[in-house]
Amino acid sequence: MTTILILPIAGVLGGVLLGLLGVGMALVAVPALVFSLPLLGVPEAQAPLVALATSMGIVTIGSLSAVTAHHRMGNVDWALFRRIVPFSLIGLLAGSALVTVLPPMALRVIFAAFLVFIAARMLRGRKPSPGAGSARHDRLAGAAIGTAGALIGAGGGVFMVPYLSARGVSMVRAVASSAAIGLPVTVLGFVFHALRPLDGIAAPMLGSVHLPALIGLGLGGVIGAPFGARLAARLPGDALKKGFAVLLLVLAAALALGL
């Protein structure tokens, strides 16, 4: 009974974060899944892998809901989306190749320090120059952010939102556009896991994805993400920026501790 309640509640919370800040669904979903999956027929040894695979599906569902809500409010910059996404996908492929040869713990510590640096800049509340940046900068940033996201196993939104904010994009449009830019990568990750079967699990599965957990968390995400998007549109930009900075500090701590 507890598990039945945990998953939808975690989905709602993660969906609110995703709609509000453009990131955060996986931060909530993965711990909830690691706790719940052994109670749902998944052997403990396989729970982390199934949690990762299932979280990709949950983030896909939540992102679709959040992007749809932001699009209806006119918050998504689709020109930025078209400019950045191809280079973000190239960066993702490069990062996926590099992650097999670079020391993972060193990468985690470096990126944790970088996230703390970004958070500190956002908390200081420096005013960006409206219209700063260029198409060339956007393409380079897309490639770099795609690579970084693959190297640390985190969504590119943790880097994309600060980049867009520093570029002069309003915080609500940065959150919305980042969620849209990250969606193709999330969908590809979900398809990859859905096509990779796992043996020895006495539960309904779609490849490596646990279907009951996907449905429970996904329904919560569909409820929470539009609410988060509406909240993002109403909150002052400075409040959104500070909330995002706090989330970056939480992620930096998780990376540094190897969580």
N, C-alpha and C positions, 0 to 999 in steps of 0.2 A: 504493500500500500504506500509506504514511504517513497519507494522508487517511482511509482506512478505519479506522485505529486512533485517530486524533485525535478523530473525532466521537463514538464511544461513550464514550471516556475522558472527554471534556469533558462529555458527558451525565451520566455517573455523578457527577462532581465537582459539576456544577451542581445535580443532584438532591439530593445530600447537603446542600448549602447551603440549598436550598429547604426541605427537611424539617427542617433544624436551626434555621434562622433566619427562615424564611418569605419570604426574598428571596435573590437571588444567581444564579438560573439564567440570566437574560439577560446578567449580567455575564460569565459564562463562555461562553455560547452564541454571542453576537454576534461576539466576536473570532475564535472558532474557525470560524464560518461565513464571515466576511470573508476569512480565510486560505484556506479549503477550497473555496469555491464556484467561483472561477475555474478550479480543477483539475477541476471537475465539470460543465463545460459552460456556466457562466454568465459572460457578458462582464463585465470588471472594472467598467465604468461602471454596470452594473445590480446588482453584487454587494451594495452596502450596502442597497438597497431589498429585495432578495430575502432578505438576512440578517435584516432587521427583521421581514419577514413570516413567515419560517420560525421565527424565535425565538418569535413569538407562539404558534405551534402547539406548539413544544417546551415552553414555559412552561405551556401548557394541559395537556399530557400530564403533565408533572411535578407540577403543582398538583393535578390529580385524584388522582395517586398519593399525594402527601403528605397531602392532606386526608382521603383514605380511611384512611390509616394512623393519622393523629391522631384521627379519629372513632372508630375501633375501640378506641383507648386512652382515649376519653372526654375528650379535650383541647379539643374545639371547643365554644365557647359559641354555640349556635345562636340563642339569644334576641338576643345582640348582632348576629349575622349579619342576622337579620330586621329589626332596628332600623336598622342602618347602611347596608345595601346600597342601598335605594332612593335615599337621599340622596347616596351615593357616585356613583351613576349620573348623578344630576342635576348633581353637581359636575363629572363627566367631560365632560358635554355643554357646560357653561359654559366649562371650561378649553379644550376643543377649539375653541370660538369665539374665545376671547381670544388663543390662541396665534398667530392669524393677524395680530393687530394690535399685539402687544407685542414689544419688541426681544428676540430670543432670547438673545443673549449676556448682556445685563443680567440676565435672569431666571435664567440658569445661575449667575452669580456670586452673586446674592442667595440662591438656594436652596442653593448650596454652603456659604455662610456659615452658613445656618440648620442645615444638616446637621452642620457642625462644632460648633455650639452644642448640638444635641441629643446628639451623641456625647460631648461634654465632661460634660454632665449625667449621662449614663448611666455614664460612667467614674468619676464621683465617688461613685457608689453610694448616692445619696440614697434613703431608705426612703419609698415612697409610702404614702398613707393608704388602707388597705383599704376598698373600697366607695365611694371617692371618685368624683365624677362623677354624671351623671344621664342619663335618656333624652334630654333636650333637648341636653345636651353631646354625646352620642353622635351625634345627628342633625347637629348643626353641624359636628362633627369629620369625619363622613362626607362632607359636602358640600365642606368645605375641603380634605380630603385627596384627594378625587376631582379637584377643580380643580387642585391642585398637581401631582398625578401626570400629568395631561394636559399641563400647561404645560412640564414638564421632560422628558417622554417616559420617565418611570421609573414602576415599579409603586408603587402607593399603600402597599405594605408598609413602605417606608423611613420613612414617617410614621406608619402605623397601629400598628406594633409599639411604638414609643416612646409613642404616645398611650395605648394600652391598658395598657402597663407603668406609666406615670405615674398612670393611673386606679386602680391597685391590683390589676389582673389579674396573676396569676402569669406569669412569663416564658414558660413552656412553653405556657400557654393563650393568651397574647398572640400568640405565633408561629403556633399552630394556627388561631386564630380569624382572624388577619390573612390567612393563606393562603386560608381559606374565603371571606372577604369580598372578596378580590381576584379570585376565580375567575370570577364573571360578567363582569367587565370584560375579563378575558383571553380568555374564550370569544368575546365579541362582537368583539374585535379580530382574533382568528383567522378568524372567519367573514367579516369584512369583507375581509381579505386573500385568503382562499380564493376569494372571488367576484370579485376584481379581476384579470383576466388580463394577462399580459405577453407581448409578442411577441419573437421573435428569440433564444430560449433553447433550445439543443439538449439538453434534459434533461426527464425526466418532471416536470411541474408540476401543482399544484392551484391555479389562479389565480396568485398571486405567491409561492406556497409551493413550495420545492424538496423533492419527495417523498423522494428517497433520503437527503438530509440530515436531514429530519424523522424518518425511521425510525431512522437511526443514532443521532442525539442523543436521540430520544424513548425508545428502548429503554434507553439508559444512564440517562436520568432516572427511568424506572420502577424500575430497580434501585437507584439511589442515594437517591431520595426517602424510601422507607420506612425505610432504614437511618438517614438523617438524623433522621427523626421519632422513631425509637427512641432515638437518641443524645440528642435534646433532652429526652426524658422522664427520662433517667438523669443528665444533667449538672445541677450546682447552678445555681439561677437567676442568681446573680452571674456565673458563668462564661459563661452564655448572653448575659447583658446586655453583658458586656465584648466578647465575640466580635461581637455585633451592632454595638456602637459602632465597632469597628475596621473593619467592613464599611462603615459610614456614612462613615468618613474616606476610604476608598478611593473610594467613589462621589463624595464631595465633590471630591476631587482630579480625578477624571475629568470632572466637570461644569465645574470651573473651567478646565480645560485644553481644553475643547471636544471631548473624546473621545467 
